[in-house]
Amino acid sequence: MSLRQLFLGFNGRINRARYWGATGILFLVGVVIAILAILLSSATSEKVGSDVGFGLNLIAAIPSLAVTAKRLHDRDLSAWWTLLLLAPLPLVIIGMHFQSGLVIAIILLTFSVLATWFFVQTGCLRGTVGPNRFGPDPLGEPERWI
């Protein structure tokens, strides 16, 4: 799989090793973006630096989503499962409105459970053995004993 397909394509499957490698690269890109935003903020105005940082992070979200989609595909899950991480958002809005400690606790608990499930699915569990609906096994065909 080419780097272009890895970071910009939403089809196919990748194994855990490639996922963690790509995630490491994306983390380093995020660090560079943060440094650029800080430098721009100190050289110009804080608003310019934050606007540029926000724009660059928005662009960097595309490769992150592409890598995550392919990893979920390896687990035979649709990339739409990524939307689960947005599930606590309505609770955040309600919590901001009512400023309730209980609502904030529920938000944190909900997000923690969803984030843990997502981490285990993408980063810890082996993908589907053999081909699935999203393509061939990135680790190759399983050995046959018969």
C-alpha positions in Angstrom: 0.0 0.0 0.0 1.4 3.4 -1.0 1.7 6.3 1.5 -0.9 8.1 -0.5 -3.4 5.3 -0.2 -2.5 4.8 3.5 -3.1 8.5 4.4 -5.7 9.6 1.9 -7.6 6.4 0.9 -10.6 5.2 2.8 -10.7 1.7 1.3 -8.9 -1.4 2.2 -7.4 -2.8 5.4 -4.3 -2.3 7.5 -2.9 -4.3 10.3 -2.0 -3.1 13.8 1.7 -2.5 13.1 0.9 -0.2 10.1 -1.8 1.5 12.1 0.5 2.3 15.0 3.3 3.4 12.6 0.9 5.8 10.8 -0.5 7.0 14.1 3.0 7.8 15.2 3.6 9.8 12.0 0.3 11.7 12.5 1.2 12.4 16.1 4.5 14.0 15.0 2.7 16.0 12.3 0.4 17.2 15.1 3.4 18.3 17.2 4.8 20.2 14.2 1.4 21.9 13.7 1.3 22.9 17.4 4.8 24.4 17.2 3.9 26.3 14.1 0.8 27.7 15.7 2.8 28.8 18.8 5.5 30.4 16.6 2.8 32.2 14.5 1.0 33.3 17.7 4.2 34.9 19.1 5.3 36.4 15.7 1.9 37.8 14.7 -1.2 37.7 16.9 -2.7 34.9 18.9 -5.7 34.8 16.7 -3.7 34.3 13.5 -1.7 31.5 15.2 -4.8 29.7 16.5 -6.7 30.1 13.2 -3.8 28.7 11.2 -3.3 25.9 13.8 -7.1 25.1 13.6 -7.0 25.0 9.8 -3.9 22.7 9.7 -5.4 20.4 12.3 -8.6 20.2 10.2 -6.6 19.2 7.2 -4.6 16.7 9.2 -7.8 15.1 10.4 -8.4 13.6 6.9 -5.3 11.3 7.0 -6.2 10.3 10.6 -9.7 9.3 9.5 -8.4 7.4 6.5 -6.0 5.4 8.7 -8.7 4.7 11.3 -11.2 3.6 8.6 -8.8 1.1 7.2 -8.0 -0.3 10.7 -11.7 -0.6 11.5 -12.1 -2.4 8.1 -9.5 -4.9 9.2 -11.7 -5.6 12.2 -14.7 -6.1 9.8 -16.3 -2.9 11.1 -17.6 0.0 9.1 -15.7 3.3 9.4 -19.0 4.8 10.6 -18.2 3.4 14.0 -15.8 6.4 14.4 -19.0 8.5 14.9 -19.4 6.7 18.3 -16.7 9.0 19.6 -19.1 12.0 19.0 -21.9 10.3 21.0 -21.2 12.3 24.2 -21.4 15.6 22.3 -25.1 16.2 23.0 -24.4 15.5 26.7 -21.6 18.1 26.6 -24.1 20.7 25.3 -26.6 19.8 28.0 -23.9 19.9 30.7 -22.8 23.3 29.6 -26.4 24.6 29.7 -27.2 23.2 33.1 -23.6 23.3 34.5 -24.4 20.1 36.3 -21.6 18.0 38.0 -23.7 14.9 37.5 -24.1 15.5 33.7 -20.3 16.2 33.4 -19.6 12.9 35.3 -21.9 11.0 32.9 -20.2 12.7 29.9 -16.7 11.7 31.1 -17.8 8.1 31.9 -19.6 7.7 28.5 -16.6 9.1 26.6 -14.2 6.9 28.6 -16.1 3.8 27.9 -16.4 4.6 24.2 -12.8 5.7 23.9 -11.6 2.5 25.6 -13.7 0.3 23.3 -12.4 2.2 20.3 -8.7 1.9 21.5 -9.1 -1.8 22.0 -10.8 -2.3 18.6 -8.2 -0.3 16.6 -5.0 -0.7 18.5 -5.1 -4.1 20.3 -7.2 -6.7 18.6 -6.1 -8.7 15.6 -8.0 -8.1 12.4 -10.3 -10.6 10.7 -8.4 -13.7 9.6 -8.6 -14.1 5.9 -10.5 -11.8 3.5 -13.6 -9.9 4.7 -16.0 -7.5 3.0 -13.4 -4.8 3.0 -10.6 -6.7 1.2 -7.9 -9.3 1.7 -6.1 -9.9 5.0 -3.2 -7.5 5.2 -1.2 -10.3 6.9 -1.8 -12.7 4.0 -3.7 -15.8 3.8 -3.9 -18.1 6.9 -2.0 -21.3 6.8 -4.0 -24.4 5.9 -3.3 -27.5 8.0 -5.2 -29.9 5.7 
